[in-house]
Amino acid sequence: MTLAAILVSVISLVVGALLALLMIPVLVWLERRGAGLVQDRLGPNRTNVFGFRFGGVVQSFADVVKLVLKEEYYPAHIARHRWLLMLAPMITFSAALLAFMVIPFADNIVIDGESLRMQPLPVDYGVLWYMAIGAIGVVGIFLGGWLSHNKYSLLGSSRAGSMMVSYELPLGLSIIAFVLTYDTIDFNAMVTWQSGTVLGFLPAWGMVVQPLGALILIVALFAETNRNPFSVSEGESEIVAGYMTEYTAMKFAMYFMGEYVAMNSASAVIITMVFGGYQLPWVSTETLLAHFNYFAWAIMLVIPAIVYLVIRWMRKNNRVRPTVISDGSREFEAKVLSWAMIGMTVVVEAILLYLSFSPDAVLGTAIAVTLLQIVVFVVKLMLFNLFFILVRWTLPRFRYDQVQRVGWYYLLPLSLVNLFITAIIVVGVN
Amino acid sequence: MDNKVKVVPRYGSSFKDRLYLPAIYQGMKITFKHLVGNAADSNAVDTLEYPEEQPTDITDRYRGLHRLTHRQDDTIACVACFMCATACPADCIFIEATEREDGEDEKMPKRFAIDTLECVFCGYCVEACPCDAIRMDTGIFSLTGNSREDFVLEKDQLLAHKGAFGEEKSRARK
């Protein structure tokens, strides 16, 4: 292995871990603020570190501190094997985390003629890995619910288990249809396939090529992550908190965070398979590399506009109603953040300017393209996470029998039909 | 009888309803509108940002913190008749009576204390008072302190509270 290969694998591992783990507080915050804004409230926006609120993200870290310091409660019947009770949320959490590790967040970077994967786990069977590891999460849920010696917990976990069985089938069948279409089980190759166009003008995203399969995939992944409207396994109106009823403090937090990591992984899989992954629409990696100076100029124009809008939005909203009171600390925060953003913009502009006027900087261009793709990936990931959150605050929870009916009566036959049609077309075209 | 029966159409059986997706789309449109609109201008959200913004809708019937009223000559209106302490369902009013020396009346409280941690803010003391000497019209809705003793309001504090609605003196006493 060359130095470049080691560096790239370390960096992609770090970026992948950060994307998965750092997303937890952001998502928890986004969920709570999003819920607030949807319901015409503000949501948590008070917690701060030295006056810096960052819109309230600090609240998530305060929550973690609270959960760590909380009393560790164990049910009385768990006298000897407490580690089993702790193992259960760990399984769920690590399964969700590992499932994220095969998602490519940029195209293979070519350094000195060596093509290196920008994937925390550089494997070319990502789809199989995701389906294998992603399904293990429910084992932790089932273990926890069973160990709790609590009827609500057992009900919740058995609901989760049966829902997993009924939705793993349509999920797998729709993924097989995608595998047939893309002719690969490598996530990165799937994204590369999607960077072309269909019918001459539409980006060849899975959403366009396989609309029905994409729909089934999204619905099944909503069910897999136990998110609304399929959150019957923790339906608090019927079974208290489902499998989490007996869990407190950090053990609960592991389940809680595992849910968000799973949601993040599901979003990543959906955008990778259906929404073109890290690619900009219509733009393949080759185009980006070949004509990077044009893209650099376009980005140089777009970034200041975005930063200007963000700063204006921040100055307008990071304060109490100006007719009521002027809040010095929040104005100071807005000022500091504005200058930080302007500084970063200047640095990025300078780098892009240098790259656009030096055609020989192949390595620099490759790294810049990779960074651009990571940014695109993160933006898409956040948008789809926002979609997850918006769905949660829009739809009521399905009844348990309705969930099963949707899974077995509608999604399974539909995915079979979809697979059948896809197979016929693929065989016919070839 | 028949002409009074109103047949309510039952929804949910048409293909469009059973497809569920159009309904999801409509719902998402509404929530998305709220999300984006409120994120674009969070100060337009109709909530009270409490410590900075104070409520402006406290009416004169609001039962806030208690106060003891004054007579026209600014002496205490209370005659220590123990009516309020008797009426109090929470037993949180503590009165010690003493003789009144200035000839206005016979009795006055030496100590008049309300334990606001016990108080249920029912207003029975105000209704029981024959002299209009205790009122809950201060409009004060929050009381903070560092110890339990801080919440036992003594006579001086209760006399110092101002009425929020313009009536400072006892109407029953000259």
Interface residues (C-beta under 8 A of the other chain):
Chain A: G34 L37 V38 Q39 D40 R41 L42 W313 K316 N317 R319 V320 R321 P322 V324 I325 D327 L390 V391 W393 T394 L395
Chain B: I24 G27 M28 I30 T31 F32 H34 L35 N38 A39 A40 D41 S42 N43 V45 D46 T47 E49 E52 E53
